[in-house]
Amino acid sequence: MSTQQPAVDTRRATIILAAMATSTFLFVTVESLPSGLLTLMAPDLGRSTSEIGLLVTAYALVVLVSSVPLAWATSRIPRRWVLAACCGVASLATLWAALTPSYEQLMAARLVTGLAQALFWVAVVPATLGLFPPLVRGRAMSRLAIGNSLAPLLGVPIGTWLGELTTWRVTFGAVAALSAVVMVIVLVLFPTVAPRAGGAAQAPHPSGRRFGFQLVTTVLVVTGAFGVITFGTQYLQDVTGFTQSDIPGLLLLQGAAGVVGAIVVGRYLDRRPAASLLAGIGIYAVGVLGLWAFGENKILAVTFLVVCGLSFSTVPPALSHRVMLVAPRGTTMAQAVASSTFNLGIAGGSALGALLVAVVGVRVVPLVGAGLVLLALVVLLLEERLNPPLVSVVEQAADVVAREA
């Protein structure tokens, strides 16, 4: 376990953490915005909803293929400059998306933003957690992930609401402006530290076998989830019977549940990393199955929508925290591989959802998604069965103190 002291004081680290959580919120919001603005963007651009859904797929594919090469190319550059550049490029590319007159240019702008996000995810977790002592990094990870959790659950409904009041282009422009603000904060406050000198550069429990299991778990659970996330608004309208004007409120409710989930999981990640991930995936499977089984009943559909929001918000921070615990070599490259895998799931989920909607109909999307999430749960249970217990950072620190005493 790394004992290197944090590079900045607690107050400054907390401000940086808030800025990075905001940036994760903006990146994932702009990635998922087409799912909320689906029925607004399609007629404006003269495209089908399936083609608008492919904007999410293509974005994720860029992150998938570029994370590892970009991690290698920037491995010697201080994270301050890398993170600032990511926010700046994302701001410019999102502004381009807001102003573009055609679907083709919109696709190109999103691909550029995807490159910025790919590098951002490689750098942000090790760099930000390295500003905090090891015993509270799980809690810091959950705070960082609040932005990630809120993006599809709160950022998208706010963006959808703003798009309905104005146009979808205004929503993209607002995200671009906020990204520019975060870039300035990073330049002013983030310390200039070499990547390999960061306090979270190495994992305390490196295990190639556990890391491999985690990659399989990740791709399965994310594929299952993002089919539902990408076409959730269409499902709520076509199957449950809600109108377009109901969607922002429903996603806002789901987002509130997501905030609760992200906060709660932070209380357990440091002490119970395995149980936190098992519980999150298991409850999410129940939520998606319930949404499919009772999708035509408005009250039950909303209930299970809340369950989905509460549970899935715990999964990304639990997965990222586990990378920081079991990365077989450096955590930066492990985060790059994990990010690629996560985005393989996003691309696969949105593409699978688009295929199901085009061929069968949106009604079956939650059922297929639930099947994949349950497979992820099986893989995770096998990992726990076939490997020695994953000792938490807190427990390991207590053992060290006891031996020294």
Phi and psi in degrees as a GROMACS rama.xvg file:
@    title "Ramachandran Plot"
@    xaxis  label "Phi"
@    yaxis  label "Psi"
@TYPE xy
-67.5922  132.052  SER-2
-111.222  7.0463  THR-3
-59.8918  137.267  GLN-4
-72.2198  146.331  GLN-5
-58.6526  150.376  PRO-6
-79.1117  -15.9272  ALA-7
-135.67  167.09  VAL-8
-74.4004  166.998  ASP-9
-61.3254  -41.6659  THR-10
-63.66  -46.2841  ARG-11
-64.9067  -40.5082  ARG-12
-61.473  -37.6547  ALA-13
-67.4137  -39.8626  THR-14
-64.2479  -43.0896  ILE-15
-62.3003  -41.8686  ILE-16
-59.5967  -42.8953  LEU-17
-62.9707  -40.6776  ALA-18
-65.3936  -41.0201  ALA-19
-69.6164  -34.6152  MET-20
-64.4663  -38.4384  ALA-21
-63.684  -40.4396  THR-22
-66.9517  -40.3966  SER-23
-62.3158  -38.8317  THR-24
-58.4257  -45.2183  PHE-25
-70.1034  -42.2212  LEU-26
-62.2172  -48.5716  PHE-27
-72.9616  -30.011  VAL-28
-62.0168  -49.4579  THR-29
-68.0069  -28.3232  VAL-30
-66.7609  -39.5097  GLU-31
-95.6591  -7.41625  SER-32
-52.6777  -41.0793  LEU-33
-56.6373  -26.7414  PRO-34
-68.4589  -35.084  SER-35
-82.9451  -30.3195  GLY-36
-98.3149  15.1159  LEU-37
-49.2988  -52.3831  LEU-38
-80.6195  -6.37375  THR-39
-96.2124  -37.8987  LEU-40
-74.7276  -37.6478  MET-41
-57.8342  -52.5489  ALA-42
-68.7964  -33.5742  PRO-43
-63.4989  -37.6446  ASP-44
-97.1491  -2.33146  LEU-45
69.1831  36.9892  GLY-46
-126.793  164.651  ARG-47
-81.1537  164.144  SER-48
-64.4483  -32.078  THR-49
-64.0363  -39.2174  SER-50
-67.9466  -36.901  GLU-51
-66.3301  -38.7204  ILE-52
-59.408  -30.7357  GLY-53
-68.2422  -17.2003  LEU-54
-62.5306  -33.5888  LEU-55
-71.7182  -41.5446  VAL-56
-62.3247  -49.4297  THR-57
-63.1061  -40.2886  ALA-58
-58.1602  -48.9555  TYR-59
-64.4913  -36.1018  ALA-60
-64.0586  -37.5045  LEU-61
-61.5524  -46.2766  VAL-62
-62.0911  -39.1898  VAL-63
-58.7135  -49.395  LEU-64
-86.1842  -17.6866  VAL-65
-104.478  -11.828  SER-66
-59.9506  -51.1394  SER-67
-67.8835  -47.582  VAL-68
-59.0432  -41.0508  PRO-69
-68.1823  -35.3381  LEU-70
-62.2813  -42.9016  ALA-71
-67.081  -42.7049  TRP-72
-67.3365  -27.6285  ALA-73
-109.801  16.6745  THR-74
-63.4688  -20.7438  SER-75
-104.631  0.910819  ARG-76
-91.4373  131.335  ILE-77
-53.784  141.005  PRO-78
-62.2716  -26.5428  ARG-79
-56.2325  -48.3742  ARG-80
-72.1124  -36.5178  TRP-81
-64.815  -47.7615  VAL-82
-67.1061  -39.164  LEU-83
-63.4311  -42.2366  ALA-84
-63.7526  -39.3986  ALA-85
-61.1872  -45.1008  CYS-86
-66.106  -39.0401  CYS-87
-66.0715  -45.8627  GLY-88
-63.7034  -40.9265  VAL-89
-62.4092  -39.2484  ALA-90
-62.2089  -47.6502  SER-91
-65.9097  -42.7858  LEU-92
-68.4043  -36.252  ALA-93
-70.5897  -34.5821  THR-94
-63.8425  -39.7124  LEU-95
-59.3592  -44.1893  TRP-96
-60.4189  -37.4549  ALA-97
-67.9547  -29.7245  ALA-98
-98.9566  -9.83359  LEU-99
-66.4688  142.455  THR-100
-90.5273  -7.93572  PRO-101
-137.136  159.533  SER-102
-62.9443  -39.4799  TYR-103
-63.8443  -42.6941  GLU-104
-69.4307  -35.4326  GLN-105
-61.7526  -42.1257  LEU-106
-61.318  -43.6011  MET-107
-63.0458  -42.4386  ALA-108
-62.6043  -39.1596  ALA-109
-69.9633  -31.8214  ARG-110
-65.7012  -38.7042  LEU-111
-65.0915  -43.9025  VAL-112
-61.0416  -37.585  THR-113
-61.2881  -38.1037  GLY-114
-62.1606  -43.0179  LEU-115
-63.1  -41.6316  ALA-116
-66.7343  -37.6878  GLN-117
-56.3295  -48.4981  ALA-118
-70.9371  -36.4157  LEU-119
-58.2508  -47.4033  PHE-120
-66.4076  -30.2092  TRP-121
-63.8291  -41.2803  VAL-122
-91.2744  -33.912  ALA-123
-69.1495  -39.4218  VAL-124
-70.1087  -55.8556  VAL-125
-60.6398  -40.4331  PRO-126
-65.9449  -43.5234  ALA-127
-74.5286  -44.9539  THR-128
-65.771  -28.0215  LEU-129
-65.7175  -13.2539  GLY-130
-80.8365  -7.08263  LEU-131
-119.373  154.354  PHE-132
-62.0748  150.361  PRO-133
-55.9031  -33.8692  PRO-134
-71.7282  -13.1462  LEU-135
-119.416  14.7243  VAL-136
-70.8614  -29.1498  ARG-137
-63.6098  -42.3623  GLY-138
-65.6  -42.2027  ARG-139
-63.1349  -37.3477  ALA-140
-62.6576  -40.3978  MET-141
-67.2168  -35.2231  SER-142
-68.9131  -40.8741  ARG-143
-61.7624  -38.7134  LEU-144
-77.0462  -10.3668  ALA-145
-58.4653  -39.589  ILE-146
-61.5832  -42.9093  GLY-147
-63.6322  -40.3722  ASN-148
-69.9421  -37.8743  SER-149
-74.1121  -23.3537  LEU-150
-58.9796  -58.2046  ALA-151
-74.5944  -16.1842  PRO-152
-103.516  -27.9136  LEU-153
-121.685  -43.5091  LEU-154
-61.6503  -41.8665  GLY-155
-66.6968  -44.9308  VAL-156
-64.7505  -37.2248  PRO-157
-65.462  -42.6455  ILE-158
-62.8578  -38.354  GLY-159
-66.262  -43.297  THR-160
-60.9908  -44.6984  TRP-161
-64.3504  -39.4908  LEU-162
-64.002  -36.8681  GLY-163
-69.1968  -35.5885  GLU-164
-71.4404  -34.6667  LEU-165
-121.451  -104.255  THR-166
-144.603  165.238  THR-167
-62.6136  -23.9329  TRP-168
-68.3636  -33.9021  ARG-169
-64.2852  -37.8323  VAL-170
-60.4856  -47.0101  THR-171
-63.1205  -39.1935  PHE-172
-63.6761  -37.8016  GLY-173
-65.0393  -40.7748  ALA-174
-63.4115  -39.7339  VAL-175
-61.4044  -42.2656  ALA-176
-65.6285  -42.9873  ALA-177
-66.4385  -35.2413  LEU-178
-62.8621  -36.7567  SER-179
-65.1223  -37.7976  ALA-180
-63.4837  -44.8969  VAL-181
-62.2698  -37.6109  VAL-182
-57.1166  -43.0383  MET-183
-64.043  -42.4792  VAL-184
-61.1315  -42.4166  ILE-185
-62.0066  -45.1839  VAL-186
-61.763  -35.1802  LEU-187
-81.3923  -40.599  VAL-188
-107.431  -27.659  LEU-189
-70.9063  133.741  PHE-190
-71.0982  152.168  PRO-191
-91.2421  95.9732  THR-192
-125.318  135.977  VAL-193
-62.4388  141.222  ALA-194
-53.9954  -41.4134  PRO-195
-79.5712  -6.01247  ARG-196
-96.5061  -3.07216  ALA-197
-66.1795  150.909  GLY-198
-66.5158  -18.9355  GLY-199
-111.592  28.5224  ALA-200
-71.9363  -25.2504  ALA-201
-124.301  145.539  GLN-202
-82.1529  145.314  ALA-203
-75.9529  -22.2979  PRO-204
-131.206  64.3621  HIS-205
-62.3549  133.591  PRO-206
-155.848  110.609  SER-207
-63.8654  -36.3993  GLY-208
-69.0553  -44.4152  ARG-209
-62.6967  -39.4397  ARG-210
-62.9354  -39.7051  PHE-211
-63.0788  -44.5875  GLY-212
-57.9615  -41.8258  PHE-213
-64.1244  -37.2607  GLN-214
-62.9645  -40.6914  LEU-215
-65.7509  -45.1708  VAL-216
-57.3213  -44.1099  THR-217
-61.0964  -50.2695  THR-218
-64.708  -34.4347  VAL-219
-71.023  -48.9948  LEU-220
-69.1073  -36.8102  VAL-221
-73.2543  -37.9625  VAL-222
-59.9671  -46.9643  THR-223
-62.6348  -39.7842  GLY-224
-72.5881  -41.1903  ALA-225
-79.9452  -16.518  PHE-226
-63.4669  -41.7512  GLY-227
-72.171  -42.4111  VAL-228
-64.0852  -44.5035  ILE-229
-64.6929  -39.6661  THR-230
-111.781  19.321  PHE-231
-64.4478  -39.9174  GLY-232
-65.8744  -38.3834  THR-233
-67.4903  -37.5211  GLN-234
-62.1113  -45.6013  TYR-235
-64.5516  -29.8536  LEU-236
-83.0782  -50.2335  GLN-237
-75.1834  -35.2318  ASP-238
-98.9934  -49.9791  VAL-239
-79.5757  -29.8966  THR-240
99.5707  12.8528  GLY-241
-75.3224  159.708  PHE-242
-98.262  168.21  THR-243
-57.4873  -36.31  GLN-244
-69.4095  -19.3983  SER-245
-79.4936  -22.6718  ASP-246
-61.9872  -47.8012  ILE-247
-55.985  -41.5404  PRO-248
-65.4563  -39.4692  GLY-249
-65.7255  -43.9669  LEU-250
-70.0204  -29.4296  LEU-251
-65.9519  -41.2958  LEU-252
-62.803  -43.8017  LEU-253
-63.1991  -37.5185  GLN-254
-65.6957  -38.6793  GLY-255
-61.1586  -40.5574  ALA-256
-64.1132  -36.3242  ALA-257
-64.0594  -38.1517  GLY-258
-61.0514  -44.8686  VAL-259
-59.1843  -45.683  VAL-260
-62.134  -43.4603  GLY-261
-65.1218  -36.2274  ALA-262
-71.0944  -43.6987  ILE-263
-63.9958  -42.7004  VAL-264
-64.0739  -26.7761  VAL-265
-63.8185  -22.4236  GLY-266
-75.3691  -16.6949  ARG-267
-120.095  -15.9818  TYR-268
-59.1913  -42.9685  LEU-269
-68.0359  -34.9464  ASP-270
-93.662  -33.7826  ARG-271
-133.345  65.5211  ARG-272
-63.5934  -39.4865  PRO-273
-71.3214  -46.1703  ALA-274
-64.535  -34.2515  ALA-275
-62.4008  -43.7454  SER-276
-70.7201  -41.8421  LEU-277
-59.7221  -44.4669  LEU-278
-65.5258  -43.0409  ALA-279
-60.7358  -47.0826  GLY-280
-68.6283  -41.4421  ILE-281
-63.0923  -45.0063  GLY-282
-68.2033  -35.9537  ILE-283
-64.3028  -38.762  TYR-284
-59.3266  -41.2956  ALA-285
-62.4785  -42.5688  VAL-286
-62.5487  -44.4896  GLY-287
-69.6608  -40.3025  VAL-288
-61.4788  -41.0593  LEU-289
-65.1473  -37.9807  GLY-290
-62.9864  -38.8949  LEU-291
-70.6615  -46.1754  TRP-292
-68.4972  -34.6992  ALA-293
-120.381  28.5807  PHE-294
-63.2125  -22.9484  GLY-295
-87.2463  -7.76002  GLU-296
-100.667  116.956  ASN-297
-62.3317  -42.6045  LYS-298
-65.6094  -47.2838  ILE-299
-68.9965  -36.2364  LEU-300
-61.8539  -43.157  ALA-301
-65.7853  -39.105  VAL-302
-58.6729  -48.2203  THR-303
-74.69  -24.8328  PHE-304
-63.2886  -40.8276  LEU-305
-65.2211  -41.8087  VAL-306
-59.7696  -41.8405  VAL-307
-62.0087  -44.5412  CYS-308
-63.7614  -44.0205  GLY-309
-61.5789  -43.988  LEU-310
-83.271  -42.8251  SER-311
-68.7067  -26.0562  PHE-312
-64.6097  -18.7857  SER-313
-85.5569  -18.2347  THR-314
-72.8213  -51.8482  VAL-315
-57.615  -44.7256  PRO-316
-65.6494  -35.0742  PRO-317
-66.4084  -39.2765  ALA-318
-65.7193  -45.8647  LEU-319
-65.7373  -39.683  SER-320
-63.3141  -36.689  HIS-321
-67.8012  -34.9145  ARG-322
-57.5741  -44.045  VAL-323
-66.327  -18.7068  MET-324
-91.5412  -35.7146  LEU-325
-119.255  4.14384  VAL-326
-51.4629  124.342  ALA-327
-68.4872  -26.4687  PRO-328
-126.185  -130.785  ARG-329
-72.3086  148.625  GLY-330
-71.7709  -26.3081  THR-331
-64.3946  -50.1612  THR-332
-68.1496  -34.6456  MET-333
-63.6004  -39.4407  ALA-334
-64.0768  -35.669  GLN-335
-62.903  -45.6899  ALA-336
-65.3663  -43.0581  VAL-337
-64.2999  -38.4713  ALA-338
-64.748  -41.561  SER-339
-60.4668  -42.5871  SER-340
-65.4653  -42.2329  THR-341
-59.2487  -43.6157  PHE-342
-76.3489  -22.5359  ASN-343
-61.5105  -40.4618  LEU-344
-65.8682  -40.9528  GLY-345
-62.131  -47.7379  ILE-346
-62.944  -45.0752  ALA-347
-64.1702  -40.5656  GLY-348
-66.8748  -45.8999  GLY-349
-68.498  -37.1955  SER-350
-67.7051  -43.1632  ALA-351
-63.0919  -41.5495  LEU-352
-61.5951  -43.0705  GLY-353
-61.6214  -41.1203  ALA-354
-64.441  -45.8102  LEU-355
-63.0193  -41.8239  LEU-356
-63.7306  -41.8844  VAL-357
-72.4904  -34.331  ALA-358
-98.4429  -44.1069  VAL-359
-109.261  -43.5282  VAL-360
128.678  157.553  GLY-361
-69.8005  -17.2455  VAL-362
-59.011  -32.6601  ARG-363
-89.4716  -7.58699  VAL-364
-57.6386  -47.9155  VAL-365
-63.5532  -33.7952  PRO-366
-64.8751  -47.6809  LEU-367
-63.8443  -41.5635  VAL-368
-60.235  -42.1655  GLY-369
-62.6199  -38.4968  ALA-370
-60.8918  -42.2545  GLY-371
-68.2476  -38.3999  LEU-372
-65.1253  -39.2563  VAL-373
-65.5194  -36.5551  LEU-374
-62.478  -39.6025  LEU-375
-61.0923  -39.7002  ALA-376
-63.2768  -40.2072  LEU-377
-62.6709  -44.5563  VAL-378
-62.0215  -41.8115  VAL-379
-64.8168  -39.9242  LEU-380
-64.175  -38.6838  LEU-381
-63.5591  -39.7079  LEU-382
-58.8878  -45.5955  GLU-383
-67.9093  -30.6418  GLU-384
-74.3122  -38.0553  ARG-385
-95.8225  0.706316  LEU-386
-126.855  156.51  ASN-387
-60.3253  156.196  PRO-388
-56.0147  140.755  PRO-389
-84.4404  105.412  LEU-390
-74.6574  131.147  VAL-391
-72.8141  160.915  SER-392
-60.6499  -40.9105  VAL-393
-63.935  -45.0998  VAL-394
-64.6129  -40.0672  GLU-395
-63.6239  -42.4544  GLN-396
-62.576  -39.2733  ALA-397
-63.8923  -38.9512  ALA-398
-63.6339  -41.3726  ASP-399
-61.6372  -44.7904  VAL-400
-62.7064  -41.1581  VAL-401
-63.7009  -41.5372  ALA-402
-65.9045  -40.4256  ARG-403
-66.1588  -35.5691  GLU-404
